[in-house]
Structures are given as C-alpha cells and as structure tokens.
Amino acid sequence: MSDQYRRAQADPEEIIKAARRRARAASSRRRGLVGDSSDAPVFEGNLAVQPAPVETAPVEDLVEAPTRAPAAPQRETVVIPRTKTSERTSAKPAPEPVEVPRPAFVGGIVGLVVAGIVGLLLLNSVINEDAYHLQDLRSQGGDLDQTEQALADELTNLNSPNNLQAEASRFGMVHPEKVTFLYLPGGETIEMPWNEE
C-alpha cells in the first residue's frame, strides 16, 4: 500500500488537548446562559468529573534515583453537586405576533369588488342603451332613404316634357310664333319660326 493512502496517526496528547478545549468552550457557553458565576458546576461533557490534584514526588527523589522511570500520576475523580434551578435566570417569553386588522382589509376588498361589478353593470346598460339608439337611427336613415328616392322619382316625372307642356297650358301659356336665338361671343340674334318638333 502506498504512502499517499495512509492516514496520519493522531497524537493522543493532541486529542486530549482538543477535547479539553471543546469542553471549556461548552462550559463557558453554558455559564453564559446560566450566569456569570465562575464556580458553577458542569453537569455534562468532559468537565462533569474533574480530576483531583495529584501529589507529586519532590525533585530530590527524582535526582537520587535516575534509573527509575517516573510512575504515571494517579487521578481521583470528584463529582460536583448540582445547583438549584432557581439560581438560573428566567428566560423571557417570545413576544406575541402582531395581529393585522383583517376585517378592514377584507371589507375594503369586498367594497372594491362590489364597486367594480356595479361599474360594469352601469357600463353595460349604457352600451345597450346606445345600441338601441343606434338601431333607431339606422331605421330612421332607411326611412329617409326611401323618402329621398320617392322624391327623386317625383322630380324626374315632373321634369318630363309631356308634364311640362300640360302644366304650361294649365297656367295659360301659349306657343310663341317666333323663337330668337342669341349667338355669342359676337352677340348676333337670329329669329326663327316656332317648330313643334
């Protein structure tokens, strides 16, 4: 197996130091929540059981017996009693949410909807009224077109030569004996006898 796949071996002393640092940080956080008392006991984690002080041999004993290896220190565990819960600061309750006046908002929305519906109904009635008025005007326009056509036919009939002669004789008009024609631009006049044709 190559060296690049091997895991680095952790030093046991470094692991212990890191665990103690984490425990101290957790303890300080807990003390911050509980209060600032420095002698507050720890109930959880690595600091719940703290080692008692160890007596060490004097320095002279170590100098006299250099061949003897030092013995591992013996540790005793001491359980720290719990504190009363009344010493802890009481947590403040969360503020209640602010209530929005919903009836006013709902009433405003309902009012807008009702106003919109009434406006649409009024607009629809005005459009229908204008449609009826437009239909009446179109029927009047058709009647006027028929009247105009009847009047145009009557005028054509009255302008016909036979009708003109009958009307002239009714008013006592007679045929002239001579007819005078005027030629322009010279201004010459020519008289000719009346011809029935």
Salt bridges, closest charged atoms under 4 A:
ASP3 OD1 - ARG6 NH1 3.62
GLU167 OE1 - ARG170 NH2 2.78
GLU191 OE1 - LYS178 NZ 3.91
